[in-house]
């Protein structure tokens, strides 16, 4: 009901959100071409706002768990590259979210590395939060190491995620579509 209200009362807001993410209409391109352009932006563009958009646009290509476009693993690898190589915490924050949103569970170890060792507090926070979102119970003991992080924000995120994991332990499998 709230979405309908927003669309009816603020149609320009919905259009603006789409334009922010896709001002060059990349969603209209064939998936492989869109992947190639986003990958190029992520590896070479100095503008972190363009890299953030590229993370979102490439993440959408991994949305189908059946991987009918055969790009899911390639997208996961690019998102890992972003987490390991990008210099901007906001861009890495979005890469962590995309891994969780697309339930790319084979990248849990990468999220764990970021959560414990990245220099950006923002990146650490989102990696931990993404692990919680994905219900990554298998790394719960490692998340506890973040309770000793020098940043209060990272410690608070780790405590929150650990409590949430404990609370939802018996609530079934994670369904990424519920968050998008």
N, C-alpha and C positions, 0 to 999 in steps of 0.2 A: 504494500500500500504506500509506503514511504517513497519507493522508487517511482511509482506512478505520479505522485505529487511533485516530486522533483522534476521529472520529465515534462509534466504539464505546466508547472509554474516557472520553470527555469530551463527552457529548451536550449538556450545558448550555452548554458553550463555543460550540458551533455555533449554538445558539439565541440566546445572548447576542449574538453577532456580528450576527445578522440584526436583533435588536431595537435594537441600537445604531444601525444605519443606518436603521431604519424603525420606530421606536416608534409611529408613527401609521398604520401599514399603508398607506403611500402606494403601495406596489407593487400594491395591489389596485385602485387607481383607474384610470380610462381614461388613456391616455398623455397626452392633451392637458391633462387636469385636473392630473395629476401635474406636468407641465411648468409649468403656470401657478402652482401652489403653490410649487414649488421656486424659480422665477424671482422670485416675490414675497418669499420668505425671503431670497434672495441679495441683493436690492436694498434690503431694508428692516429685516431683523432685526439687532439689535445683538449677539446671542449668536453668537460665532464657531463654537461647537460645532454649533449648528443650521445655520449656513451651510456648514460642512464636510460635514455629512450631506446637505444639499441638493445640493452639488456632486456627491457620489457618486451620489445618486438621479437627478439629471438626466443625469449622464454615462451611466448605464445605458440611457437612452432613445436614445442614439446608437450603441448596440452593433451594430445590424444595418447592415452596409455597403450593403445593398440599400435601406435607408431605407423599409421598408414602412409605418412610422408617420408618415413625412414630417416628422420632427422633427430629423433629423441636423444640418442647417445651422443651425436655430434654437438647438439645444443648443450647437453650436460658437460661435455668436455670444454666447450667455450666458456661456460659459466665457471667452471673450475679454474680455467686460465685467468679469468677476470679476478677471482678471489685471490689467486696467487701472485698476480702481476700488476693489477691496476693500482694507482697511487691514491685514489680518492675513496674515502670511507663511505660516502653516500652511494657511489656506484657499486662498491662491494656489498653494501647493505642490500641493495636491490638484487644483486646476484644471489645472495643467500635466500632472500624471500622467494625468488623464482625457483630455486632448487626445491624449496619446501612446497610451494604452490603447485608444482608439477610432480611432486612426490618422487623425486629422483634419488631414491634411497641408496643407490650405489655411490653417492657423493656425501654420505654421512661422515665419513672419515675426513673429508676436506672441510666440512663445516666444523668438525671438532678441532682441526688444526687452527682454523681461523679463530674459533672461540677461545682457545688457550694461548695462541702465540702471535696474533696479528698486532700491529702497532696501533691500530685505530680502535678506540673504545666503541665507536659506533658499529664497526664491523664485527667486533666481538659480541656485542649486544645482540645484533640481528642473527648472527650464526647460532647463538644459544637459543634465542627465541624460535628460530626455524627448526632446530632440533626438537624443541618442545611441540611445535606445531605438527611435525611429522610423527610424533609419538615414538621417538628414537629411544626406546627403553634400553636397547642394547648398549648405549653409551652413558647411561644414567650415572654410573660411578665416575666416569671421566668428567662429566659436567660438574660434579662435586669439587673438582680441582679449581673451577672458576670461582668458587666461594672464597678463595684466597687471593683473587686478583687485586692489584693495587687500586683499581677503579671501583668506587661504590656503585656505579651504574652497572658494571659487569656483575658484581657480587649480587646486587638486587635482582638482576635478570636471572642469574643462575638459581637463586633461592626461589623465585617465582616459578620458573620452569620445573624445578624439582618438585615443588608442591603440586603443580598442575599435573605432572606425570603421575604422581602418587594418587591424585584424585580421579584421574580418568583411566587408570590402569585396566579396568574391566569394561570399558565402554566400546569396545570393538575397534575395527580397522579405521584408519584415517581416510577420509574422502576429500581430496583436494578441491573438488568442485564447490564445496560448501563455503570456501573462503574467497572465491573469485566472483 
